[in-house]
Amino acid sequence: MVAATLLQRWARWSLPSLGALLGFLGSYLALYLDPWWFVLAALGWGIVLLGIYDVCQKQSALLANYPVLARLRGLALDLRPFFRSYVVEDDQEGRPYSYESRSLVYRRAAGISSTHPFGTQLDTYREGFNWITHSMAPVNRPAEKPRVLVGAEGTELPYSASVFNISALSFGAISGRAIESLALGARLGNFYLDTGEGGISSYHRRSGGDLVFEIGSGYFGCRDDGGRFDAHAFAEQARQESVRMTEIKLSQGAKPGHGGVLPAAKVSPEVAAARGIPVHRECRSPRAHSAFSTPVELVEFAAEMRRLSGGKPVGIKFCVGQIHEV
Ligand SMILES: Cc1cc2nc3c(=O)[nH]c(=O)nc-3n(C[C@H](O)[C@H](O)[C@H](O)COP(=O)(O)O)c2cc1C
């Protein structure tokens, strides 16, 4: 018992005492054998000095109690994601994307075959596993990829949308390069990119792919100086040829009724220009819309958006928190 307590006490001081040992040994050898041993001495005394500093500092109780040793814990924590990802995780683990999903994307991007033979590694007996079954009467691929015509009756410019598209990611939340790549991908794949609530930037327009112009409670890209909806500015944006539909966002999963913040550091001149806000100032999306406040007003507002856009379909995006709200 006593021995265990002593060992525990010593463990706290293990690294500084090891440092002292190396320091003495290195100094002795350097004096009597070869001056090069001073390197070892310097290392040892360095550890001792670091230990003294750790004990004296007041910021971290952990460092004060476990001088030097606690730093190794910090290092291990820093390296944890890399060890998990490269050593511990198996091919199907990992969130939000498994190693296997990521490597599939890398291989396809590099133009290397992404298929490999000899069966699947997935657990096909897992509850909820989805698969495609065989058909006794397979048909050939349709000449045209399936698309969905969007636009209620009376919509002057309905849009034939792909079944898969790119969901809203605002400029500012992601970089110009990322937007440019997504927009180019959308054009090559003949689907649309949703602008997100950050307005339309030059990166969205470069490739000429289809866009859905989204507005949120901040009305970025179509707001007046007070942050309210500006019909004229909206019409200007929404009537651009590449904008095929518009969308009004009430809420999204990551912002359940709390609005949103783009930190000042991210509000570059380009981001500010696309959003119509001051440069390098924190940008807030209010919790609620100021252009409407009831479901009926929302529908009327959507109709107004359609009119202002020259007759393009309008979508509404929201996250349902309470089932009775829909
Ligand atoms: C970086 C980032 C920015 C986003 N910006 C917006 C946005 O401006 N407007 C919006 O409606 N959704 C935005 N979203 C939410 C996505 O459109 C999408 O709804 C969400 O990521 C859930 O889809 P997922 O499960 O496929 O990621 C954003 C998501 C991310 C990760």
The ligand as an SDF file (V2000), in Angstrom:
LIG
                    3D

 31 33  0  0  0  0  0  0  0  0999 V2000
  -20.6600   24.5850  -44.3230 C   0  0  0  0  0  0  0  0  0  0  0  0
  -22.1550   24.4760  -44.4430 C   0  0  0  0  0  0  0  0  0  0  0  0
  -22.8800   25.5970  -44.8170 C   0  0  0  0  0  0  0  0  0  0  0  0
  -24.2550   25.5200  -44.9470 C   0  0  0  0  0  0  0  0  0  0  0  0
  -24.9500   26.6190  -45.3390 N   0  0  0  0  0  0  0  0  0  0  0  0
  -26.2860   26.5290  -45.5040 C   0  0  0  0  0  0  0  0  0  0  0  0
  -27.0330   27.6470  -45.9550 C   0  0  0  0  0  0  0  0  0  0  0  0
  -26.5060   28.7280  -46.1960 O   0  0  0  0  0  0  0  0  0  0  0  0
  -28.3650   27.4870  -46.1170 N   0  0  0  0  0  0  0  0  0  0  0  0
  -29.0050   26.3020  -45.8660 C   0  0  0  0  0  0  0  0  0  0  0  0
  -30.2110   26.2150  -46.0550 O   0  0  0  0  0  0  0  0  0  0  0  0
  -28.3170   25.2240  -45.4370 N   0  0  0  0  0  0  0  0  0  0  0  0
  -26.9840   25.3080  -45.2540 C   0  0  0  0  0  0  0  0  0  0  0  0
  -26.2890   24.2150  -44.8300 N   0  0  0  0  0  0  0  0  0  0  0  0
  -27.0200   22.9670  -44.5700 C   0  0  0  0  0  0  0  0  0  0  0  0
  -26.9680   22.0390  -45.7700 C   0  0  0  0  0  0  0  0  0  0  0  0
  -27.5890   22.6050  -46.8920 O   0  0  0  0  0  0  0  0  0  0  0  0
  -27.6870   20.7200  -45.4630 C   0  0  0  0  0  0  0  0  0  0  0  0
  -29.0410   20.9580  -45.2200 O   0  0  0  0  0  0  0  0  0  0  0  0
  -27.1130   20.0470  -44.2450 C   0  0  0  0  0  0  0  0  0  0  0  0
  -25.7140   19.9930  -44.3410 O   0  0  0  0  0  0  0  0  0  0  0  0
  -27.6900   18.6310  -44.0700 C   0  0  0  0  0  0  0  0  0  0  0  0
  -27.3700   17.8260  -45.1490 O   0  0  0  0  0  0  0  0  0  0  0  0
  -26.2450   16.6720  -45.0270 P   0  0  0  0  0  0  0  0  0  0  0  0
  -26.7550   15.7540  -43.9810 O   0  0  0  0  0  0  0  0  0  0  0  0
  -26.1890   16.0780  -46.3910 O   0  0  0  0  0  0  0  0  0  0  0  0
  -24.9790   17.3850  -44.6410 O   0  0  0  0  0  0  0  0  0  0  0  0
  -24.9220   24.2960  -44.6840 C   0  0  0  0  0  0  0  0  0  0  0  0
  -24.1830   23.1790  -44.3070 C   0  0  0  0  0  0  0  0  0  0  0  0
  -22.8270   23.2570  -44.1780 C   0  0  0  0  0  0  0  0  0  0  0  0
  -22.0620   22.0270  -43.7690 C   0  0  0  0  0  0  0  0  0  0  0  0
  1  2  1  0
  2  3  1  0
  2 30  2  0
  3  4  2  0
  4  5  1  0
  4 28  1  0
  5  6  2  0
  6  7  1  0
  6 13  1  0
  7  8  2  0
  7  9  1  0
  9 10  1  0
 10 11  2  0
 10 12  1  0
 12 13  2  0
 13 14  1  0
 14 15  1  0
 14 28  1  0
 15 16  1  0
 16 17  1  0
 16 18  1  0
 18 19  1  0
 18 20  1  0
 20 21  1  0
 20 22  1  0
 22 23  1  0
 23 24  1  0
 24 25  2  0
 24 26  1  0
 24 27  1  0
 28 29  2  0
 29 30  1  0
 30 31  1  0
M  END
$$$$
